[in-house]
Amino acid sequence: MRLLPGFLKSRPCFAPRTLMALCGLLLSAQASAYDGAHLHDDSDGRDWPAFGRTYGEQHFSPLAEINENTVGQLKLAWSYDLPQGNSVSAPVAVDGVIYTATGYSVVRALDGATGKLLWTYDPQAAKVAGRKLRAGWGIRGLAYWNNKIYVGTQDGRLLALDAKTGRPLWSVLTVDKNDVRFISGPPRVFNGNVIIGHGGADVGSIRGYVTTYDAETGRQLWRFWTVPGNPSDGFENPAMEMAAKTWAGEWWKHGGGGTVWNAITYDAEFDTIYIGVGNGAPWNHKIRSAGKGDNLFLTSVVALDAKTGTYKWHYQTTPGEAWDYNASMDMQLATLMIGGERRKVLMQAPKNGFFYVIDRTTGKLISAEPYAKVTWASHIDLESGRPVEMPGIRYEDAPATLWPGPNGAHSWMPMSFDPRRNLVFIPKFEMPGTYDQTGIDPAKWRRPGGSATDVGANIGLDSSLPEAGTSALVARDVTTQKVVWQVDTPGFWNGGTMATAGNLVFQGQADGLFNAYASATGKRLWSFDAGVGVLAPPITYQVKGRQQVTVLSGFGSSGALFGEKVARFGWEARSQARRILTFTLDGTATLPPSPPPYVAKAAHDPAFVEDAAQQQRGLMVYAKRCLVCHGVDVAAAGLAPDLRASTIPADAATFDKVVRKGALVTRGMPRFEELPRGEIAAVRQYIRSVAHRLAVEGAAR
């Protein structure tokens, strides 16, 4: 509109009606960029304004300047170094500007052509998160709407920032200040609204929900709870009353779970919001619901009226869930020819190992087939839509080892869908889990509190089994449920994917390579060594009419808890390079040197003395308080410092200052002020024992 005054002055002879029409055209042109048209699946691809680019979450771009014939010329255009912190999030790009949210929701805007930093906003989430800091690793993405950037924070705020300046416009606390809920997933925007969920079901007795706000003001519009509360308090709506009939015992005392921490998709055609609901709290069905009932709406896809939040339909992937098989993985929309009929579908590859195609007008299952190794169910019955469970999987009388394990066969790193080929590209991985309730009395179990990880069962991860700890990129025809090709990827943890009309699929790997594959065959056509693992989902967009590809490099996220299986590549929290990498066909930049892969070396601790009983006690504390960040067997994998190499555990006073008093809170290390000194001493002893073992083994080699 800044051109309008000059335009009028140069053409004073237009009649008023003509001027009004011209003004209307200009206003319409300006509005069209922000009325949601750029978020439709058939938009031109100039921008990438949302986590999945469009409402349908396809992670597909129609741009084709970079294609199977030209990708060999793809070069680095620029890079931008990031500080320590989570850098596996998805950026967005609008009007030639790239926006990222890394670490604890630190937002940056950069010039897409040059990589020049335009502004930074730090919400200081680590300082104010308190105990919520114990449960997550930072943010995974952000959203754009009408010159505003939207991002959630670890302490549960939803923020709106001015896209031009980074100036905060509004902030709402979407959770209770004193509960354990936190935000790690990207918000989604639709029709002038913004919707967000939360995490926390593994560390607290909470009920999940999603909340929708006015995107301009932050005013709350509606909230949908995913599981029912105490019946004596009444039900919020008929859907909760219906869901309560599928629960047993006094489930509300355990919260129930059902957090929507990642998957939210808007269907513009039907004005419907689909939410992918998480696992139960606790996992153990016998504790949570007396071992009875399907427990709606856990592990379900739920369709809601986008204007009101009113329930429309649901499909539950794992009734009576007991294994952390949540349905929080990305959900993609498409129109497909199946059996000679055009079907409006929703597709999802949740953690339980089955790939689902669902009729999104009714919620009826169309097909479901394994996309990974599955032993917990023989198949999904298409008539009832229910899994046919294998005997003994609910670990009532004995431990049960199942594929997949609690990590699932697909995590939050998104799959992508090529609508021209009807192919979906899934970053899958294989790892079993052993579930056991030995020593646990379901009637007496109580959550320990303090955001400790306790799921009501003993969980084991055995990576020594054949296939365990492996991963692959899988191309699957969604109309036939057949695998078209599969490419093995190194290690256990692999990156999010992006497909393009250039007949390409982009994906990063744990070993530091960022690759482009031919979407038809899986042949690798291009590769770039980022010098560090690449897990973030890539995006592509145009700047000055030229196509660019951007991805964040850096290793971390929840994969850190799997220890050596992901730590083996040598990406250490404090030394690894974390960068924004942008590529074009005529790029001329050179990647700065990256630190060499980290090799764990035990810190000098001459005063260490073995104490087996204290070390065993410390292991139990470590498993509940420390493992999710510092890794199995204290083998961190890029998210948090390697405690085996740290000098802090060797000194009791320093260890207490960090763990109990919170000396490193601003750097993401939470405070555990309520822990008894005996437990702090025990976990310190356990960490020192593992470091000592490393020192001895290292010397032996």
C-alpha positions as CSV (number, residue, x, y, z in Angstrom):
1,M,0.0,0.0,0.0
2,R,3.0,2.3,0.2
3,L,2.9,2.6,-3.6
4,L,-0.7,3.8,-3.5
5,P,-0.2,7.6,-2.9
6,G,2.3,7.9,-5.7
7,F,0.2,5.9,-8.0
8,L,-2.8,8.2,-7.4
9,K,-0.7,11.4,-8.0
10,S,0.5,10.1,-11.3
11,R,-3.0,9.3,-12.6
12,P,-5.3,12.1,-11.4
13,C,-7.8,11.6,-14.2
14,F,-9.4,8.4,-12.9
15,A,-13.0,8.6,-11.9
16,P,-13.9,8.0,-8.2
17,R,-15.5,4.6,-9.0
18,T,-12.4,3.5,-10.9
19,L,-10.2,4.7,-8.0
20,M,-12.3,2.7,-5.6
21,A,-12.0,-0.4,-7.7
22,L,-8.2,0.0,-8.0
23,C,-7.9,0.5,-4.2
24,G,-10.0,-2.6,-3.7
25,L,-7.7,-4.6,-6.0
26,L,-4.6,-3.4,-4.1
27,L,-6.2,-4.1,-0.7
28,S,-7.3,-7.5,-2.0
29,A,-3.7,-8.3,-3.2
30,Q,-2.3,-7.3,0.2
31,A,-4.9,-9.3,2.1
32,S,-4.5,-12.4,-0.1
33,A,-1.0,-13.0,1.3
34,Y,-2.5,-13.4,4.8
35,D,-6.0,-14.8,4.4
36,G,-4.8,-18.3,4.5
37,A,-4.4,-18.8,0.7
38,H,-0.6,-19.4,1.1
39,L,-1.4,-22.2,3.6
40,H,-3.5,-24.2,1.2
41,D,-1.9,-27.4,-0.2
42,D,-2.2,-26.0,-3.8
43,S,-0.4,-22.7,-3.0
44,D,2.6,-21.7,-5.2
45,G,5.4,-22.6,-2.7
46,R,7.0,-19.2,-2.7
47,D,6.8,-19.3,1.1
48,W,7.0,-21.9,3.8
49,P,4.8,-20.3,6.5
50,A,4.0,-23.3,8.7
51,F,5.5,-26.4,10.2
52,G,4.3,-28.6,7.3
53,R,4.2,-25.7,4.8
54,T,0.5,-25.9,4.4
55,Y,-2.7,-26.8,6.3
56,G,-2.5,-30.4,5.1
57,E,0.9,-30.8,6.7
58,Q,2.2,-32.6,3.6
59,H,5.8,-31.2,3.9
60,F,5.7,-31.0,0.1
61,S,6.7,-28.1,-2.1
62,P,5.6,-27.5,-5.7
63,L,8.9,-25.7,-6.5
64,A,11.1,-27.6,-9.0
65,E,14.0,-25.3,-9.9
66,I,16.1,-27.7,-7.7
67,N,15.2,-31.0,-9.2
68,E,16.6,-34.5,-10.0
69,N,18.6,-33.1,-12.9
70,T,20.0,-29.9,-11.2
71,V,20.4,-31.0,-7.6
72,G,24.0,-32.0,-8.3
73,Q,24.7,-28.2,-8.6
74,L,23.2,-27.5,-5.2
75,K,25.8,-25.6,-3.0
76,L,25.9,-23.8,0.3
77,A,24.7,-20.2,0.0
78,W,25.3,-19.2,3.6
79,S,25.4,-20.6,7.1
80,Y,24.6,-19.0,10.5
81,D,26.1,-20.3,13.7
82,L,23.7,-20.9,16.6
83,P,24.6,-21.1,20.3
84,Q,24.2,-24.1,22.5
85,G,20.7,-25.5,22.8
86,N,18.2,-27.6,20.9
87,S,18.5,-27.0,17.1
88,V,16.4,-29.7,15.6
89,S,13.4,-27.4,15.0
90,A,11.7,-26.5,11.7
91,P,12.0,-22.9,10.4
92,V,9.5,-21.0,8.4
93,A,10.1,-18.6,5.5
94,V,7.9,-15.7,4.4
95,D,8.7,-12.9,1.9
96,G,12.4,-13.8,1.8
97,V,12.8,-13.8,5.6
98,I,13.6,-17.0,7.5
99,Y,12.4,-17.4,11.1
100,T,13.7,-20.0,13.5
101,A,13.1,-20.9,17.1
102,T,15.9,-22.8,18.8
103,G,16.9,-23.7,22.3
104,Y,14.2,-22.6,24.8
105,S,12.2,-20.7,22.1
106,V,14.8,-18.1,21.2
107,V,13.4,-16.7,17.9
108,R,15.6,-15.2,15.2
109,A,14.8,-13.6,11.9
110,L,17.4,-13.7,9.1
111,D,17.6,-12.3,5.6
112,G,17.0,-15.3,3.4
113,A,19.3,-14.1,0.7
114,T,22.4,-13.4,2.9
115,G,21.8,-15.0,6.3
116,K,22.1,-11.6,7.9
117,L,20.5,-11.5,11.4
118,L,17.6,-9.1,11.4
119,W,16.4,-9.5,15.0
120,T,16.4,-11.9,18.0
121,Y,13.9,-12.4,20.7
122,D,14.6,-14.4,23.8
123,P,11.5,-15.1,26.1
124,Q,13.9,-16.1,29.0
125,A,11.9,-19.4,29.3
126,A,14.7,-21.3,31.2
127,K,14.7,-18.6,33.9
128,V,11.0,-18.8,34.6
129,A,10.1,-22.4,33.8
130,G,10.9,-23.7,37.3
131,R,10.2,-27.5,37.5
132,K,8.8,-27.4,33.9
133,L,12.4,-27.2,32.8
134,R,12.9,-30.8,33.9
135,A,10.5,-32.3,31.3
136,G,11.5,-31.1,27.8
137,W,14.3,-30.1,25.5
138,G,13.1,-26.9,24.0
139,I,10.9,-26.0,21.0
140,R,10.4,-27.8,17.7
141,G,8.9,-25.1,15.5
142,L,6.9,-21.9,15.1
143,A,4.2,-20.4,12.8
144,Y,3.5,-17.3,10.8
145,W,0.2,-15.4,10.2
146,N,-0.5,-11.8,9.2
147,N,3.0,-10.3,10.0
148,K,3.2,-12.2,13.2
149,I,5.3,-15.0,14.5
150,Y,3.8,-17.5,17.0
151,V,5.9,-19.7,19.3
152,G,5.3,-21.7,22.5
153,T,7.7,-21.8,25.5
154,Q,8.9,-24.4,28.0
155,D,7.0,-22.6,30.8
156,G,3.7,-22.8,28.8
157,R,3.4,-19.4,27.3
158,L,2.1,-18.8,23.7
159,L,3.7,-15.7,22.3
160,A,2.9,-13.5,19.3
161,L,5.8,-11.4,17.9
162,D,5.9,-8.7,15.3
163,A,7.5,-10.4,12.3
164,K,9.3,-7.2,11.2
165,T,10.9,-6.3,14.5
166,G,10.5,-9.2,16.9
167,R,8.6,-7.0,19.3
168,P,6.3,-9.0,21.6
169,L,2.6,-8.2,20.8
170,W,0.9,-10.5,23.3
171,S,1.5,-13.4,25.6
172,V,-0.9,-15.9,27.2
173,L,-0.1,-18.6,29.7
174,T,-1.8,-21.7,28.3
175,V,-1.2,-23.9,31.3
176,D,-1.2,-23.5,35.1
177,K,1.9,-21.9,36.4
178,N,2.4,-24.7,39.0
179,D,1.6,-27.8,37.0
180,V,4.0,-29.9,34.9
181,R,2.6,-29.0,31.5
182,F,5.0,-27.5,29.0
183,I,5.1,-26.6,25.3
184,S,7.5,-28.2,22.9
185,G,5.5,-28.4,19.6
186,P,4.9,-25.7,17.0
187,P,1.6,-23.8,17.1
188,R,-0.7,-24.0,14.1
189,V,-2.7,-21.1,12.6
190,F,-5.9,-21.1,10.7
191,N,-8.6,-18.5,9.8
192,G,-7.2,-15.9,12.2
193,N,-6.8,-18.3,15.1
194,V,-3.8,-20.1,16.6
195,I,-4.0,-23.5,18.4
196,I,-1.6,-25.1,20.8
197,G,-1.4,-28.2,23.0
198,H,1.2,-29.2,25.6
199,G,3.3,-32.1,27.0
200,G,3.9,-33.5,30.5
201,A,1.9,-36.7,30.8
202,D,5.1,-38.8,31.6
203,V,6.0,-36.7,34.5
204,G,2.7,-35.6,36.1
205,S,-0.9,-36.5,36.8
206,I,-2.5,-34.3,34.2
207,R,-5.3,-34.2,31.7
208,G,-4.4,-33.2,28.1
209,Y,-6.1,-30.5,26.1
210,V,-5.7,-28.1,23.2
211,T,-6.6,-24.4,23.3
212,T,-7.5,-22.1,20.4
213,Y,-6.8,-18.3,20.7
214,D,-7.6,-15.3,18.6
215,A,-4.4,-14.7,16.6
216,E,-4.6,-10.9,16.8
217,T,-5.4,-10.5,20.5
218,G,-4.5,-13.8,22.3
219,R,-8.1,-14.0,23.6
220,Q,-9.1,-17.7,24.3
221,L,-11.8,-19.0,22.0
222,W,-12.2,-22.6,23.0
223,R,-10.5,-25.5,24.7
224,F,-11.0,-29.3,24.2
225,W,-10.0,-31.8,26.9
226,T,-8.8,-35.1,25.5
227,V,-9.7,-37.3,28.5
228,P,-12.5,-37.0,31.0
229,G,-12.1,-35.6,34.5
230,N,-13.8,-36.6,37.8
231,P,-17.4,-37.4,37.0
232,S,-18.5,-35.8,40.3
233,D,-17.4,-32.4,38.9
234,G,-19.5,-32.8,35.8
235,F,-18.4,-33.1,32.2
236,E,-17.4,-30.2,30.0
237,N,-19.3,-31.6,27.0
238,P,-21.1,-34.8,25.7
239,A,-17.8,-36.0,24.2
240,M,-16.3,-36.2,27.7
241,E,-19.4,-37.9,29.1
242,M,-19.1,-40.5,26.3
243,A,-15.3,-40.9,26.9
244,A,-15.8,-41.5,30.6
245,K,-17.7,-44.7,29.9
246,T,-14.4,-46.2,28.5
247,W,-12.5,-45.6,31.8
248,A,-12.6,-47.5,35.1
249,G,-11.5,-47.0,38.7
250,E,-10.6,-43.6,39.9
251,W,-8.6,-42.6,36.8
252,W,-8.9,-38.9,37.4
253,K,-6.5,-39.2,40.4
254,H,-3.8,-40.1,37.9
255,G,-4.8,-37.4,35.4
256,G,-5.2,-39.7,32.5
257,G,-2.7,-38.1,30.1
258,G,-3.6,-37.6,26.5
259,T,-1.4,-34.6,25.8
260,V,-1.4,-33.1,22.3
261,W,2.3,-32.2,22.2
262,N,2.9,-32.2,18.5
263,A,0.3,-33.3,15.9
264,I,-2.4,-30.7,14.9
265,T,-3.8,-30.4,11.4
266,Y,-6.4,-28.0,10.0
267,D,-8.7,-29.1,7.2
268,A,-9.8,-26.0,5.3
269,E,-12.2,-28.0,3.1
270,F,-14.3,-29.2,6.1
271,D,-13.3,-26.4,8.6
272,T,-12.1,-29.2,10.9
273,I,-9.2,-29.5,13.4
274,Y,-7.6,-32.9,13.8
275,I,-5.6,-33.5,16.9
276,G,-3.2,-36.5,17.4
277,V,-3.6,-37.5,21.1
278,G,-0.8,-38.8,23.3
279,N,-0.3,-41.8,25.6
280,G,-1.9,-42.4,29.0
281,A,-0.7,-41.2,32.4
282,P,0.7,-43.5,33.7
283,W,1.5,-45.9,30.9
284,N,0.4,-48.9,32.9
285,H,-3.2,-49.5,32.1
286,K,-3.8,-51.5,35.3
287,I,-2.8,-48.5,37.4
288,R,-4.5,-45.8,35.2
289,S,-7.8,-47.5,34.6
290,A,-7.9,-50.8,36.6
291,G,-6.9,-52.6,33.4
292,K,-10.3,-51.9,31.9
293,G,-11.6,-49.9,29.0
294,D,-10.4,-48.3,25.8
295,N,-9.6,-45.0,27.6
296,L,-10.8,-42.4,25.1
297,F,-9.4,-40.3,23.6
298,L,-5.9,-41.6,24.3
299,T,-3.8,-42.5,21.2
300,S,-6.6,-41.2,19.0
301,V,-7.1,-38.9,16.0
302,V,-9.9,-36.6,17.1
303,A,-11.8,-34.3,14.7
304,L,-13.1,-31.1,16.1
305,D,-15.2,-28.2,14.7
306,A,-12.7,-25.5,14.0
307,K,-15.0,-22.7,15.1
308,T,-16.2,-24.2,18.4
309,G,-14.0,-27.1,19.3
310,T,-17.0,-29.4,19.3
311,Y,-16.3,-33.1,18.9
312,K,-17.0,-34.6,15.4
313,W,-15.5,-38.1,15.3
314,H,-12.5,-40.0,16.5
315,Y,-10.4,-43.0,15.5
316,Q,-8.3,-44.7,18.2
317,T,-5.1,-46.4,17.0
318,T,-4.3,-48.3,20.3
319,P,-7.3,-48.9,22.6
320,G,-6.3,-49.3,26.3
321,E,-2.8,-48.1,25.5
322,A,-0.1,-49.4,27.8
323,W,3.2,-48.9,25.9
324,D,3.6,-45.2,25.1
325,Y,2.2,-45.9,21.6
326,N,1.0,-42.3,21.3
327,A,-0.7,-40.9,18.2
328,S,1.2,-37.6,18.3
329,M,3.0,-38.0,15.0
330,D,2.2,-35.7,12.1
331,M,-1.1,-36.2,10.3
332,Q,-1.3,-35.4,6.5
333,L,-4.4,-34.7,4.4
334,A,-4.9,-35.7,0.8
335,T,-7.5,-36.7,-1.8
336,L,-6.8,-40.2,-3.2
337,M,-8.2,-42.7,-5.7
338,I,-8.7,-45.8,-3.7
339,G,-10.6,-48.8,-5.1
340,G,-11.9,-46.6,-8.0
341,E,-13.3,-44.0,-5.6
342,R,-12.1,-40.5,-4.7
343,R,-11.5,-40.5,-0.9
344,K,-10.8,-37.5,1.4
345,V,-8.2,-39.1,3.7
346,L,-6.0,-38.4,6.7
347,M,-2.7,-40.4,7.0
348,Q,-0.6,-41.1,10.0
349,A,2.3,-43.3,11.0
350,P,2.0,-43.3,14.8
351,K,4.4,-44.9,17.2
352,N,2.7,-48.3,17.2
353,G,4.2,-49.3,13.9
354,F,1.0,-49.3,11.7
355,F,0.5,-46.9,8.9
356,Y,-3.2,-45.7,8.8
357,V,-5.3,-44.2,6.0
358,I,-8.6,-42.8,7.5
359,D,-11.6,-41.3,5.8
360,R,-11.5,-37.8,7.2
361,T,-15.2,-37.2,6.5
362,T,-16.3,-40.0,8.8
363,G,-13.3,-41.2,10.8
364,K,-13.7,-44.7,9.3
365,L,-10.6,-46.7,8.8
366,I,-9.7,-47.4,5.1
367,S,-6.4,-49.3,5.6
368,A,-3.8,-50.1,8.2
369,E,-0.6,-52.0,7.6
370,P,2.8,-52.3,9.4
371,Y,5.5,-49.9,8.2
372,A,8.0,-51.3,10.7
373,K,8.6,-54.5,12.7
374,V,5.4,-55.1,14.8
375,T,4.9,-57.9,17.4
376,W,2.3,-56.5,19.7
377,A,-0.6,-57.0,17.3
378,S,-1.0,-59.4,14.4
379,H,-3.0,-57.0,12.3
380,I,-5.7,-54.3,12.4
381,D,-9.2,-55.6,11.8
382,L,-10.7,-53.3,9.1
383,E,-14.3,-53.9,10.1
384,S,-13.9,-52.9,13.7
385,G,-10.8,-50.7,13.2
386,R,-9.2,-52.4,16.3
387,P,-5.9,-54.1,16.6
388,V,-5.8,-57.9,17.1
389,E,-3.4,-58.1,20.1
390,M,-0.9,-60.8,20.6
391,P,-1.0,-62.8,23.9
392,G,0.9,-61.6,26.9
393,I,1.6,-58.1,25.6
394,R,0.1,-56.3,28.6
395,Y,2.8,-57.7,31.0
396,E,0.3,-58.9,33.6
397,D,2.1,-62.0,34.6
398,A,5.6,-61.7,33.0
399,P,7.7,-59.1,31.3
400,A,6.8,-58.5,27.6
401,T,9.4,-57.6,24.9
402,L,7.6,-55.9,22.1
403,W,8.4,-54.2,18.7
404,P,8.3,-51.3,18.6
405,G,9.3,-50.2,22.1
406,P,8.3,-47.0,23.8
407,N,10.3,-44.9,21.4
408,G,7.9,-46.1,18.7
409,A,8.7,-46.7,15.0
410,H,8.3,-43.1,14.1
411,S,8.7,-40.0,16.3
412,W,7.9,-36.3,15.9
413,M,10.4,-35.9,12.9
414,P,7.8,-35.5,10.2
415,M,7.1,-37.7,7.2
416,S,6.3,-36.0,3.9
417,F,3.8,-36.8,1.1
418,D,4.2,-36.4,-2.7
419,P,0.6,-36.0,-4.0
420,R,1.7,-36.6,-7.6
421,R,3.0,-40.0,-6.8
422,N,0.8,-40.9,-3.8
423,L,4.0,-41.7,-1.9
424,V,4.7,-41.0,1.7
425,F,8.3,-40.8,3.0
426,I,8.6,-42.1,6.6
427,P,11.7,-41.7,8.8
428,K,11.3,-45.0,10.7
429,F,13.4,-46.7,13.2
430,E,13.5,-50.1,14.9
431,M,14.0,-50.7,18.6
432,P,12.1,-53.1,20.9
433,G,11.2,-52.4,24.5
434,T,10.6,-54.7,27.5
435,Y,7.7,-53.8,29.8
436,D,7.6,-55.3,33.3
437,Q,5.6,-54.5,36.4
438,T,7.7,-56.7,38.7
439,G,7.8,-55.1,42.2
440,I,4.9,-52.7,41.3
441,D,1.5,-53.0,43.0
442,P,-1.0,-51.2,40.8
443,A,-3.3,-50.6,43.8
444,K,-0.5,-48.9,45.7
445,W,1.4,-47.1,43.0
446,R,1.7,-43.3,43.5
447,R,3.5,-40.8,41.3
448,P,6.7,-39.7,43.0
449,G,6.1,-36.0,42.2
450,G,8.7,-33.3,41.3
451,S,8.4,-34.0,37.6
452,A,10.1,-37.3,38.0
453,T,9.7,-39.8,35.1
454,D,7.7,-42.7,36.4
455,V,5.3,-44.5,34.0
456,G,4.1,-47.2,36.4
457,A,6.2,-49.9,34.8
458,N,9.8,-51.0,34.5
459,I,11.1,-50.3,31.0
460,G,14.1,-52.0,29.3
461,L,15.7,-51.2,26.0
462,D,17.9,-53.9,24.5
463,S,19.9,-52.7,21.6
464,S,21.8,-55.9,21.2
465,L,18.9,-57.7,19.4
466,P,19.1,-58.0,15.6
467,E,17.7,-54.9,13.9
468,A,17.6,-53.0,17.2
469,G,18.9,-49.5,17.0
470,T,18.5,-49.2,13.2
471,S,16.7,-46.7,11.0
472,A,15.5,-46.2,7.4
473,L,13.8,-43.9,5.1
474,V,10.8,-45.7,3.6
475,A,8.7,-44.7,0.6
476,R,5.2,-46.1,0.7
477,D,2.4,-46.0,-1.8
478,V,-0.6,-44.9,0.4
479,T,-3.2,-46.2,-2.0
480,T,-1.9,-49.8,-2.0
481,Q,0.0,-49.8,1.3
482,K,3.0,-51.2,-0.5
483,V,6.7,-50.3,0.1
484,V,8.1,-48.8,-3.1
485,W,11.7,-48.4,-1.8
486,Q,13.6,-48.3,1.4
487,V,17.0,-46.8,2.2
488,D,18.8,-47.7,5.4
489,T,20.1,-44.8,7.4
490,P,22.9,-44.8,9.9
491,G,22.2,-45.2,13.6
492,F,18.9,-45.2,15.4
493,W,17.7,-41.6,15.1
494,N,17.1,-40.0,11.7
495,G,15.8,-36.7,10.5
496,G,12.5,-35.2,9.3
497,T,11.7,-35.3,5.5
498,M,10.6,-33.0,2.8
499,A,9.4,-33.8,-0.7
500,T,9.3,-31.5,-3.7
501,A,8.0,-31.4,-7.3
502,G,11.6,-31.6,-8.4
503,N,11.2,-35.3,-7.8
504,L,13.3,-35.1,-4.7
505,V,13.1,-36.1,-1.0
506,F,15.4,-34.4,1.4
507,Q,16.5,-35.8,4.8
508,G,19.2,-35.3,7.3
509,Q,21.0,-38.2,9.1
510,A,22.6,-38.9,12.5
511,D,26.0,-39.2,10.9
512,G,26.0,-35.5,9.7
513,L,25.0,-36.0,6.1
514,F,22.1,-34.0,4.6
515,N,20.8,-35.9,1.5
516,A,18.6,-35.6,-1.5
517,Y,17.0,-38.8,-2.9
518,A,15.1,-39.4,-6.1
519,S,11.5,-39.7,-5.0
520,A,10.7,-42.5,-7.5
521,T,13.6,-44.8,-6.7
522,G,15.4,-43.8,-3.5
523,K,18.7,-43.2,-5.3
524,R,20.8,-40.7,-3.5
525,L,21.5,-37.9,-5.9
526,W,23.2,-35.3,-3.6
527,S,24.8,-35.1,-0.2
528,F,26.3,-32.5,2.0
529,D,28.5,-33.1,5.1
530,A,27.2,-30.7,7.8
531,G,29.8,-31.8,10.3
532,V,27.2,-32.7,12.9
533,G,23.9,-34.7,12.9
534,V,21.0,-33.3,11.0
535,L,17.6,-34.1,12.5
536,A,15.5,-31.0,11.8
537,P,12.9,-31.0,9.0
538,P,14.1,-29.1,5.9
539,I,12.1,-26.4,4.1
540,T,12.2,-24.9,0.7
541,Y,11.0,-21.5,-0.6
542,Q,11.9,-18.7,-3.0
543,V,14.0,-15.6,-2.5
544,K,14.1,-13.1,-5.4
545,G,12.6,-15.8,-7.6
546,R,15.2,-18.4,-6.8
547,Q,14.5,-21.6,-4.9
548,Q,16.4,-22.2,-1.7
549,V,16.6,-25.1,0.8
550,T,17.2,-24.5,4.5
551,V,17.8,-26.9,7.3
552,L,19.1,-26.6,10.9
553,S,22.0,-28.8,11.9
554,G,22.7,-30.0,15.4
555,F,22.0,-33.2,17.4
556,G,19.7,-33.5,20.4
557,S,16.0,-33.8,21.2
558,S,14.6,-36.9,22.9
559,G,17.0,-39.2,21.1
560,A,19.6,-38.3,23.7
561,L,18.0,-40.7,26.2
562,F,19.0,-43.8,24.1
563,G,22.6,-43.4,25.1
564,E,25.4,-45.1,23.0
565,K,23.1,-45.9,20.1
566,V,22.9,-42.2,19.3
567,A,26.0,-41.0,21.1
568,R,28.3,-43.1,18.9
569,F,28.5,-40.4,16.3
570,G,30.3,-38.0,18.6
571,W,28.1,-35.0,18.8
572,E,28.7,-33.4,22.2
573,A,26.4,-30.8,23.8
574,R,29.0,-28.1,24.4
575,S,31.3,-28.5,21.4
576,Q,29.1,-29.6,18.5
577,A,28.4,-27.1,15.8
578,R,24.8,-25.9,15.5
579,R,23.9,-24.0,12.4
580,I,21.3,-22.7,10.0
581,L,22.3,-24.0,6.5
582,T,20.9,-22.6,3.3
583,F,21.5,-23.9,-0.2
584,T,21.0,-22.7,-3.7
585,L,22.0,-23.8,-7.2
586,D,24.6,-21.0,-7.4
587,G,25.8,-21.1,-3.8
588,T,29.4,-20.1,-3.2
589,A,29.8,-20.3,0.6
590,T,32.2,-22.5,2.5
591,L,31.1,-24.2,5.7
592,P,33.2,-23.2,8.7
593,P,35.2,-26.0,10.3
594,S,33.4,-28.2,12.7
595,P,34.9,-29.7,15.8
596,P,36.0,-33.3,15.5
597,P,33.7,-36.0,16.8
598,Y,33.7,-36.2,20.5
599,V,35.3,-39.1,22.2
600,A,34.2,-39.6,25.8
601,K,37.0,-39.4,28.4
602,A,36.4,-39.7,32.1
603,A,37.2,-36.7,34.3
604,H,40.0,-37.1,36.8
605,D,38.4,-38.3,40.1
606,P,41.2,-39.7,42.3
607,A,38.9,-39.7,45.4
608,F,36.4,-42.1,44.0
609,V,35.6,-45.2,46.1
610,E,33.2,-48.0,45.1
611,D,30.0,-48.3,47.0
612,A,27.7,-50.8,45.2
613,A,24.7,-50.2,47.4
614,Q,24.9,-46.4,47.0
615,Q,25.5,-46.7,43.3
616,Q,22.4,-48.9,42.9
617,R,20.3,-46.4,44.8
618,G,21.8,-43.6,42.6
619,L,20.9,-45.5,39.5
620,M,17.2,-45.4,40.5
621,V,17.3,-41.7,41.1
622,Y,19.2,-41.1,37.9
623,A,16.6,-43.1,35.9
624,K,13.8,-40.9,37.1
625,R,15.5,-37.5,37.2
626,C,18.4,-37.4,34.8
627,L,18.2,-40.1,32.1
628,V,16.0,-38.2,29.6
629,C,18.6,-35.6,29.1
630,H,21.9,-37.2,30.1
631,G,21.2,-40.6,28.5
632,V,21.2,-44.3,29.2
633,D,24.4,-45.3,31.1
634,V,25.2,-41.6,31.3
635,A,26.2,-41.6,27.6
636,A,24.7,-38.3,26.5
637,A,24.0,-37.8,22.8
638,G,24.3,-34.1,22.1
639,L,21.5,-32.7,24.2
640,A,23.1,-32.3,27.6
641,P,26.8,-32.4,28.7
642,D,28.5,-35.8,29.1
643,L,28.6,-36.2,32.9
644,R,31.3,-38.8,32.7
645,A,33.7,-36.1,31.5
646,S,32.4,-33.5,33.9
647,T,34.5,-32.4,36.9
648,I,31.3,-31.3,38.7
649,P,30.3,-34.7,40.2
650,A,33.8,-35.1,41.7
651,D,33.2,-32.3,44.1
652,A,30.2,-32.6,46.5
653,A,29.7,-28.9,47.1
654,T,29.8,-28.0,43.4
655,F,27.4,-30.8,42.5
656,D,25.0,-29.6,45.2
657,K,25.3,-26.1,43.9
658,V,24.3,-27.2,40.4
659,V,21.7,-29.8,41.2
660,R,20.0,-28.5,44.3
661,K,20.6,-24.8,44.1
662,G,20.3,-24.3,40.3
663,A,23.6,-22.7,39.4
664,L,23.1,-23.6,35.7
665,V,19.4,-23.0,35.3
666,T,19.9,-20.3,32.7
667,R,21.8,-22.8,30.6
668,G,19.0,-25.4,30.8
669,M,20.0,-27.4,33.8
670,P,17.0,-27.6,36.1
671,R,17.0,-27.2,39.8
672,F,16.1,-30.1,42.1
673,E,15.7,-28.2,45.3
674,E,13.3,-30.7,46.9
675,L,15.6,-33.7,46.5
676,P,16.9,-35.1,49.8
677,R,20.6,-34.7,50.2
678,G,20.9,-38.5,50.5
679,E,19.4,-38.9,47.0
680,I,21.7,-36.2,45.6
681,A,24.7,-38.0,47.2
682,A,23.5,-41.3,45.7
683,V,23.1,-40.0,42.1
684,R,26.5,-38.3,42.4
685,Q,28.0,-41.7,43.4
686,Y,26.3,-43.4,40.5
687,I,27.6,-40.9,37.9
688,R,31.1,-41.1,39.4
689,S,31.0,-44.9,39.2
690,V,30.1,-44.8,35.5
691,A,32.9,-42.3,34.9
692,H,35.3,-44.5,36.8
693,R,34.3,-47.5,34.7
694,L,35.0,-45.5,31.6
695,A,38.4,-44.5,32.9
696,V,39.3,-48.1,33.6
697,E,38.1,-49.4,30.3
698,G,39.8,-46.5,28.5
699,A,43.1,-47.3,30.2
700,A,42.7,-51.0,29.3
701,R,42.4,-50.2,25.7
